[in-house]
């Protein structure tokens, strides 16, 4: 799963990230529903939705709620979520301490919340989904890794599609030590 931001949003998020410290992540709310595990198909689709909630500020503290939802077994997007074989919804809140003298704008805070806030809560969401699926008698639900990326402009996309970046990556030398025979 990839979260993309414009270069401006990425820079705004970077500025906030340089001036805050993650202090805690807590589960604020959750809701789970599971059908019988025997009804789960091998090819059931998985859909994940995520997004920022409403941020709050209190003195030198910022709380960023992040909303997550995973649905397994609802193959058609127009189906209601209560028809999913496994549905887990939750909100995690990330608490940050703000460096004295730094006052992010709403735009900067939104950029940070929409990427870094989600990114910081993502491992907690993955663990929660895994744990809840197993507790409800289902196999562990696979939640992919999360990446942050900058949206590419058309000239950048054209340059990348011509293989300029690929060549640089392929020419890198391995720094792996050679195997020594006879040693364990």
FENLIN-V471655 format. One record per residue. N is the residue number from 1. SS is DSSP state (h for helix, s for strand, l for the rest). PSI is psi in degrees with one decimal (999 if undefined). Layout:
BEGIN
n;ss;psi
N;SS;PSI
N;SS;PSI
END
This chain:
BEGIN
n;ss;psi
1;l;139.7
2;s;134.3
3;s;121.3
4;s;142.3
5;s;153.9
6;l;165.8
7;h;-38.0
8;h;-47.6
9;h;-41.4
10;h;-42.9
11;h;-41.2
12;h;-44.6
13;h;-39.3
14;h;-41.0
15;h;-45.7
16;h;-44.7
17;h;-31.4
18;l;-10.7
19;l;10.8
20;s;161.4
21;s;126.9
22;s;122.9
23;s;-35.0
24;s;158.1
25;s;127.9
26;s;150.2
27;s;117.4
28;s;-35.4
29;s;159.0
30;s;158.4
31;s;134.1
32;s;144.2
33;s;136.1
34;s;135.1
35;l;179.6
36;l;133.6
37;h;-29.1
38;h;-18.8
39;h;-7.0
40;l;130.7
41;l;160.2
42;l;-30.5
43;l;23.7
44;l;135.7
45;l;157.8
46;s;129.3
47;s;136.1
48;s;132.4
49;s;141.0
50;s;156.2
51;s;164.6
52;s;144.2
53;l;-156.8
54;l;117.9
55;l;152.4
56;s;146.9
57;s;141.1
58;s;102.5
59;l;-121.7
60;l;21.3
61;s;140.8
62;s;133.0
63;s;124.7
64;s;103.6
65;s;141.0
66;s;127.4
67;s;130.6
68;s;146.9
69;s;132.1
70;s;134.0
71;s;128.3
72;s;130.1
73;l;18.8
74;l;79.5
75;l;-23.9
76;l;125.2
77;l;-27.9
78;l;-7.0
79;l;148.3
80;l;147.4
81;h;-24.6
82;h;-3.4
83;h;-4.4
84;l;146.2
85;l;-35.1
86;s;122.8
87;s;121.4
88;s;120.8
89;s;139.1
90;s;161.0
91;s;122.0
92;s;142.6
93;s;127.4
94;s;125.7
95;s;130.1
96;s;141.5
97;s;134.7
98;s;135.7
99;l;134.0
100;l;135.9
101;l;-11.5
102;l;126.4
103;l;92.0
104;l;146.3
105;l;165.3
106;h;-38.2
107;h;-43.0
108;h;-43.4
109;h;-40.1
110;h;-41.4
111;h;-42.2
112;h;-45.2
113;h;-42.3
114;h;-14.6
115;h;-70.7
116;h;-39.3
117;h;-45.2
118;h;-44.5
119;h;-41.5
120;h;-29.2
121;h;-17.7
122;h;-46.7
123;h;-32.1
124;h;-39.3
125;h;-45.8
126;h;-46.5
127;h;-40.5
128;h;-45.6
129;h;-45.5
130;h;-50.3
131;h;-46.5
132;h;-39.4
133;h;-46.1
134;h;-41.1
135;h;-26.4
136;l;10.8
137;l;12.3
138;l;157.7
139;l;155.5
140;l;130.9
141;l;126.2
142;l;120.2
143;l;121.6
144;l;167.5
145;l;160.3
146;l;138.1
147;s;149.0
148;s;139.4
149;s;155.5
150;s;131.9
151;l;133.6
152;l;140.5
153;l;166.3
154;h;-42.8
155;h;-36.9
156;h;-42.0
157;h;-42.3
158;h;-42.9
159;h;-44.1
160;h;-36.9
161;h;-19.3
162;l;-4.4
163;l;10.0
164;h;-44.8
165;h;-39.0
166;h;-41.4
167;h;-43.8
168;h;-39.8
169;h;-42.3
170;h;-20.6
171;l;-3.4
172;l;137.2
173;l;144.7
174;l;137.5
175;l;16.3
176;l;131.4
177;l;148.7
178;l;146.8
179;l;139.4
180;l;129.9
181;l;143.8
182;l;-3.0
183;l;152.1
184;l;999
END
